[in-house]
């Protein structure tokens, strides 16, 4: 196995791990957020970047083409 194949394998595994960590982060962080919200406790203890961070992991786990499509979709939604 050449170093290029190893680098591609490492990139593939890293992207997959980012997707898994991001999905689990969405479940755990948003689960906790909604639990606090619906139980009547203050959600002020959760900084806004905690709610954003799993989505960044998911974005980084996507292929380059998927990332481009997400950016185009986001820009289209913001411009409306």
C-alpha positions as a Markdown table, in Angstrom:
| # | Residue | x | y | z |
|---|---|---|---|---|
| 1 | Unk | 0.0 | 0.0 | 0.0 |
| 2 | Unk | 1.5 | 3.3 | -1.1 |
| 3 | Unk | 1.5 | 6.4 | 1.0 |
| 4 | Unk | -1.1 | 8.0 | -1.2 |
| 5 | Unk | -3.5 | 5.0 | -0.6 |
| 6 | Unk | -2.8 | 5.3 | 3.1 |
| 7 | Unk | -3.6 | 9.0 | 3.0 |
| 8 | Unk | -6.9 | 8.4 | 1.2 |
| 9 | Unk | -7.8 | 5.7 | 3.6 |
| 10 | Unk | -7.0 | 8.0 | 6.6 |
| 11 | Unk | -9.1 | 10.8 | 5.1 |
| 12 | Unk | -12.0 | 8.5 | 4.5 |
| 13 | Unk | -11.9 | 7.1 | 8.0 |
| 14 | Unk | -11.5 | 10.7 | 9.5 |
| 15 | Unk | -14.5 | 11.9 | 7.5 |
| 16 | Unk | -16.6 | 9.0 | 8.6 |
| 17 | Unk | -15.6 | 9.6 | 12.3 |
| 18 | Unk | -16.6 | 13.2 | 11.9 |
| 19 | Unk | -20.0 | 12.3 | 10.6 |
| 20 | Unk | -20.5 | 9.8 | 13.5 |
| 21 | Unk | -19.3 | 12.3 | 16.2 |
| 22 | Unk | -21.5 | 15.0 | 14.7 |
| 23 | Unk | -24.6 | 12.8 | 14.6 |
| 24 | Unk | -24.1 | 11.7 | 18.2 |
| 25 | Unk | -23.4 | 15.3 | 19.2 |
| 26 | Unk | -26.7 | 16.4 | 17.7 |
| 27 | Unk | -28.5 | 13.7 | 19.6 |
| 28 | Unk | -26.8 | 14.3 | 22.9 |
| 29 | Unk | -26.5 | 18.1 | 22.9 |
| 30 | Unk | -29.9 | 18.8 | 21.4 |
| 31 | Unk | -31.5 | 16.1 | 23.6 |
| 32 | Unk | -30.1 | 17.9 | 26.7 |
| 33 | Unk | -31.1 | 21.3 | 25.4 |
| 34 | Unk | -34.7 | 20.2 | 24.8 |
| 35 | Unk | -34.8 | 18.4 | 28.1 |
| 36 | Unk | -33.8 | 21.6 | 29.9 |
| 37 | Unk | -36.1 | 23.6 | 27.8 |
| 38 | Unk | -39.2 | 21.4 | 28.4 |
| 39 | Unk | -38.5 | 20.8 | 32.0 |
| 40 | Unk | -38.6 | 24.5 | 32.7 |
| 41 | Unk | -34.9 | 24.9 | 33.6 |
| 42 | Unk | -32.7 | 27.6 | 32.2 |
| 43 | Unk | -31.1 | 26.9 | 28.9 |
| 44 | Unk | -28.8 | 29.9 | 29.4 |
| 45 | Unk | -26.1 | 27.5 | 30.7 |
| 46 | Unk | -25.6 | 26.2 | 27.2 |
| 47 | Unk | -23.5 | 28.5 | 25.0 |
| 48 | Unk | -24.7 | 29.0 | 21.4 |
| 49 | Unk | -21.5 | 27.4 | 20.0 |
| 50 | Unk | -22.3 | 24.1 | 21.7 |
| 51 | Unk | -25.4 | 23.9 | 19.6 |
| 52 | Unk | -23.5 | 24.7 | 16.5 |
| 53 | Unk | -20.4 | 22.5 | 17.0 |
| 54 | Unk | -22.0 | 19.1 | 16.0 |
| 55 | Unk | -23.2 | 20.6 | 12.7 |
| 56 | Unk | -19.6 | 21.7 | 12.0 |
| 57 | Unk | -18.5 | 18.1 | 12.6 |
| 58 | Unk | -21.1 | 16.8 | 10.2 |
| 59 | Unk | -20.2 | 19.4 | 7.6 |
| 60 | Unk | -16.5 | 18.4 | 7.8 |
| 61 | Unk | -17.4 | 14.8 | 7.4 |
| 62 | Unk | -19.1 | 15.4 | 4.0 |
| 63 | Unk | -17.4 | 15.0 | 0.7 |
| 64 | Unk | -16.2 | 18.1 | -1.0 |
| 65 | Unk | -19.1 | 18.0 | -3.5 |
| 66 | Unk | -21.6 | 17.7 | -0.7 |
| 67 | Unk | -20.0 | 20.6 | 1.2 |
| 68 | Unk | -20.3 | 22.8 | -1.9 |
| 69 | Unk | -24.0 | 21.8 | -2.3 |
| 70 | Unk | -24.6 | 22.6 | 1.4 |
| 71 | Unk | -23.0 | 26.1 | 1.0 |
| 72 | Unk | -25.0 | 26.8 | -2.1 |
| 73 | Unk | -28.2 | 25.7 | -0.3 |
| 74 | Unk | -27.4 | 27.8 | 2.7 |
| 75 | Unk | -26.6 | 30.9 | 0.6 |
| 76 | Unk | -29.8 | 30.4 | -1.3 |
| 77 | Unk | -31.8 | 30.2 | 2.0 |
| 78 | Unk | -30.1 | 33.3 | 3.5 |
| 79 | Unk | -30.7 | 35.4 | 0.3 |
| 80 | Unk | -34.5 | 34.8 | 0.4 |
